[in-house]
Amino acid sequence: MGKALRHGVIVVVLGAALTLAFGTVVAKQGAGAWREQMQANNDINSTASLQRGARNFVNYCLGCHSLQYMRYSRVAEDLHIPEDQLEANLMFTGDRPHDAIMSAMPAKDAEQWFGRPPPDLTLTARARGTDYLYQFLKTFYVDESRASTTGVNNLALENAAMPHVLADLQGLQRAVFNVERAEDGTQVKVFEKFEQVTPGRISPEEYDEFVRDTVNFLDYASEPAQLRRVSLGIWVIAFLLVFTGFAYALKKEIWKDVH
């Protein structure tokens, strides 16, 4: 292949890549408006919310996802859950209280069923943010093109391998997209709204609270020390304020003769 021909091929390939990349950026920017309206607003200091979130995780997530860096006993201690209630309501796999919170699903089976093993969720809230988790659990929608797999898609994570495990609670919804023309003339799909297809077992407001509690628990699990760090921080600030007062009074006493 001559130099001129190779140069021409490289230019064409780079041009196509830049066009695709620009189109993708435009699509993401166009779809960004819904993210601003869908925030987790979770409260890590709400023990009741964290307890509900632990219940939600165990009943709906633990079948596939683990929290390998968390122990049942740590959850019970931090969330003020008596050991008998811990074993009765949160431990269904025969584990001991000091064991890590692990899914019973074999990784090989999970990979065969879903195409990849479900990720451990211990650090997901720190890595992706609580808003992302909230949006992910809120934006599953029916997608006929994925009928051979999960039958749904996700606005926050396109072509997600995870099925909509909360469909019984939320119901099924359809995503409505508008086709808009970008400045460069390319056409992009921009999300407009969701339309309910089948009702869920709970109301939309209750589902929002369910998701928020679940995200709150995952936020706690990503850094359990933050509960104590925040409470300790209040005392540290109070000490520094008092110490500053004493230091200022001492400074005035020492320097009064100089003036």
Residue pairs with C-beta under 8 A, 6 or more apart in sequence:
1 9
19 184
19 186
22 184
22 186
23 182
23 184
23 186
23 188
26 182
26 183
26 184
26 186
26 188
27 188
27 189
27 190
30 180
30 188
30 189
30 190
31 155
31 190
31 191
34 155
34 191
35 131
35 135
38 131
38 134
38 135
38 138
38 139
39 131
39 134
40 130
40 131
40 133
40 134
40 212
40 215
40 216
40 219
41 212
42 49
42 130
42 134
42 212
42 213
42 215
42 216
42 219
43 49
43 216
44 50
44 216
44 219
44 220
44 226
44 227
44 230
45 227
45 230
46 216
47 79
47 80
49 212
49 213
49 216
49 217
50 78
50 79
50 213
50 216
50 217
50 220
51 79
51 80
51 81
52 210
52 213
52 217
53 213
53 214
53 215
53 216
53 217
53 218
53 220
54 75
54 79
54 81
54 90
54 217
55 89
55 90
56 210
56 213
56 214
56 217
57 67
57 214
57 217
57 218
58 89
58 90
58 92
60 165
60 166
60 214
61 121
61 165
61 214
62 92
62 93
62 101
62 103
63 103
63 104
63 105
64 103
64 105
64 110
64 118
64 162
64 165
65 103
65 118
65 119
65 120
65 121
66 100
66 101
66 102
66 103
66 120
66 121
66 122
67 100
67 101
67 102
67 120
67 121
67 122
67 221
68 100
68 101
68 102
68 120
68 122
69 100
69 120
69 122
69 123
69 221
70 100
70 101
70 122
70 221
70 224
71 97
71 98
71 99
71 100
71 101
72 86
72 90
72 91
72 95
72 96
72 97
72 98
72 99
72 101
73 86
73 97
73 98
74 224
75 81
75 86
75 90
75 101
75 221
76 82
76 83
76 86
76 97
78 220
78 224
78 227
81 90
83 97
86 97
87 97
91 97
93 102
93 104
95 101
95 102
103 118
105 118
107 117
110 116
110 117
110 118
111 117
114 161
114 162
115 161
116 161
118 162
121 218
121 221
122 221
122 222
123 222
124 133
124 218
124 222
125 133
125 215
125 218
125 219
125 221
125 222
126 222
126 223
130 215
130 216
130 218
130 219
132 156
133 214
133 215
133 218
134 211
134 212
134 215
135 155
135 156
136 154
136 156
136 157
136 160
137 166
137 211
137 214
137 215
138 170
138 208
138 211
139 154
139 155
139 156
139 175
139 194
140 152
140 153
140 154
140 164
140 166
140 167
140 170
140 173
141 152
141 153
141 154
141 155
141 172
141 173
141 174
141 175
141 194
142 151
142 152
142 172
142 173
142 174
142 175
142 197
143 151
143 152
143 153
144 151
145 153
146 152
146 153
146 159
149 161
150 160
150 161
150 162
150 163
150 164
151 163
152 163
152 164
152 167
152 172
153 159
153 160
153 175
154 160
154 162
155 175
155 191
164 170
164 172
166 207
166 210
166 211
167 200
168 200
168 201
169 200
169 201
169 202
169 207
169 210
170 200
170 202
170 204
170 207
171 196
171 197
171 198
171 199
171 200
171 201
172 196
172 197
172 198
173 194
173 195
173 196
173 197
174 194
174 195
174 196
174 197
175 191
175 193
175 194
176 191
176 192
176 193
176 194
176 195
177 189
177 190
177 191
177 192
178 189
178 190
178 192
179 187
179 188
179 189
179 190
180 187
180 188
180 189
180 190
181 187
181 188
182 188
200 207
202 210
220 226
220 227
